[in-house]
Structures are given as C-alpha cells and as structure tokens.
Amino acid sequence: MVSLPSPPPRGRLTALVVAGAALVLGAGAALAATDSARDDVLVTFRDWVVGCDNANTCQAMALEPEDADRSDTEFGAMIEREAGPGGTLVLQFGPILRSGVLDSEADAVPVVAVGDRGGRRLAVLSQSDITGYFYVTDAAAMPAVRAMLAQPFVTLLDADGAVVDFVSTMGFSAAMRLVDERQGRDGTAGALVARGPAAAATTPAAPARAVVRVLAPFIDVAPRSLAPEAIVAAAQPLARGMQQPDCAGTPDTPPQAEFHRLDAATTLAIIDPSCITGAYNRTRIVALVDEQGRARPVPLVTPEGRLQETELVNASFNLPDDMGLLAHPALSTFGKGRGLGDCGSGEVYGWTGAAFELVERTQMNECRFPLQWIRTYQAQVR
C-alpha cells in the first residue's frame, strides 16, 4: 500500500499491455521528416503540459515531477476536452513505462477509482478495451477534474480503497485555465477554472476540421516492385543520403525495400539503407513508382504547404486494422527526441490519389514520461 502524502519508494507496478501505444509511437507519426513541428504549440506548467489542435480540442498530460524517485512503471494521466458547448470531457489514467518495455507477463493493476490526496474517492473509473486506460467522461468527469484543481496530487485506488499510485497535479490548474481560454469558456458555467455566470451554451462552436478524402485500400493488384539493382539506381538521384558510397550497396546486397500498392497506377516504395541511421531514429528513402518502374519523390500536403520528400524518419505504411486504431491506409513518420520515445513529433498521412495529405500530427517537447504525445492537428477523413 502506498503511504501518503509523501511520494513513497515504489516497487514495480504491474503494467498494462496498452494496444494504443503502437498507434501513438508508430502510426501516430511524423514531424521530424517535414520540420513542421513547433514547440510553441505546447505549454508546460510545472508537472503538466497542454496543447490544442486545429479544432481547439485540447489535451493535457501529466509529467514526471522533476524531483521524482520512481521505479520502472507508474501511472500517468491525461485530460482531453473538445471545443464547443457540448464538447466531450475525458479524464484518463494509464501506466507509463520508463524502460520502454511492457511487462506482458504481469497482471493488470486493479484500479477502480481516482481519489483525492487523502484517498477519498472522486470518481469511479472504467477500463478501455482498446487502450487499457482507466477513464471517466463528461458529467462524471467534471466534479473529479474540478476537485483536482485544489489537490497537490490525486490517488488511484483499488477495489478495497487502497492507494495504488498517485499523480502530481502541480500546474494542473494553470493548464486547465489555458484550455478554458483557448476554447472561449472564460466566464461561463462550463469552464473548468475561469467559471462565471454566462450559460455554457454561449461557448463558441469548435472550428471545422479540414476534410481529407483518403482512398480505400487497393488490394486487387500487386504492387509494382523494382529489381534490386533498380532500387539502387532509382534511390541515388532522389535522396541525398543515398549518394554516400556505402549506401548504394551491390546487386547482391541491395538496400532492403518494401512496396505498397496505393492505386491502379501508383506504388509506394520504402527503402531502408543501413547507412542512414542514428541511435534511435532511422531515415528511410521513400518514392512513388509508376507502372513503368519510374520513381519520383513523395508529395506531402500539410497546412504549411506542399513538399516533395525523398527521406522520412522511421517511415512506415500500414493498412486499417481490426481494432479500429487505424481507419485508413496511412504513411507514418516520427522522430524520437530520445531513445525511450517519451518525446518527439510525428505525422500520419493519407493517400488521396494525388498526394499524401496530413491527417494527424502529434508532438511532445517534454521528455518526462507523458502518457501520450499531444495531438496538435487532426483532419476529418472521408
């Protein structure tokens, strides 16, 4: 049992196998490739960092306290609130992993409620079948979130009311105040911090998201592949990194490559030369290949403009999955800020038939074990 109020030495808390982690750190994406990430879209208040996307949906993540003495695994927290009068409010808790490895053999931590600093229950938590996170939403979440504003930390409780873990709320009030301001809730009854007499219905509507029409998976025709020697020949003029003598390889030992059919006339090639790599990020060569075997740079469309890319960091291509974590074919690219992957930036793109258009951007400028990277852009995919 955890003693309070001082943070206790901690044994290894059991980790959940979080299915959503692959989406956040893999298909969740890639900014290092396009250099579009901006640190100023995220704001840190002591142990919380907050940011909002293009539709003013805001997310805030708890950070590891700078003076913390923790073990490999403990819980983090996040809150998400949509803009507009009826915007959904979600408070979630889940395990963060200092080692970068999930303990799949351990039992799940039996968290059933969030409590105040003394262990008094604030809200009952449900568990997501997809992510494994423990959450509470909307009307049930509001009292808990407002109670957190006056606490130095909150506790996570098991079925017997014993404290499993705690999460710092230092800076939480300032982060929620920023959310109120960004969403135009100041002075309304629906504000989290800056409450006032105005009706919650006076809150401005959420801005409309950009619409991206992504083509469905094209699986009727095999991708147009290239022979090993053609891969080398096509990649060298496209990518700066491939022009290094040791990157070209030989016909007997060419760079590794994968091919993905996008539509009837276009295949995506991802080439993995071993010479372009870092300690925890790997640059891959990307190209579009037509039916005649001709390669060209990959067009990327973002809110900042149109790019022609031949090199993307940690690039991958994925089809929709049965769990619903990925709803459309996606080209993903992300750059870790350090090997543990708790900070960095990423992007996910969808193929429209003419270009890969940005559908999601995530980033995190604090390497302090947040539960997730914060989403700073999201399009509506049709």
Buried (B, 14 or more C-beta within 10 A) or exposed (E): EBEBEEBBEBEEBBBBEBBBBBBBBBBBBBBBBBEBBEEEBBBBBBBBBBBBBBBBBBBBBBBBBEEBEBEBBBBBBBBBBBBBBEBEBBBBBBBBBBEEEBBEEBEEBBBBBBBBBEBEBBBEBEBBEEBBBBBBBEEBBBEBBBBBBEBEBBBBBBEEBEBBBBBBBBBBBBBBBBBBEBBBBBEBBBBBBBBEEBEBEEBEEBEEBBEBEBBEBBEEEEBBBBEBEBBBEBBBEBBEBBEEEEBBBEEEEBBBBBBBBBBEBBBBBBBBBEBBEEEBBBBBBBBBBEEEEEBBBBBBBBEEEEBEBBBBBBBBBBEBEEEEBBEBBBBBBBBBBEEBBBBBBBBBBBBBEEBBBBBBBBBBBBBBBBBBBBBBBBBEBE
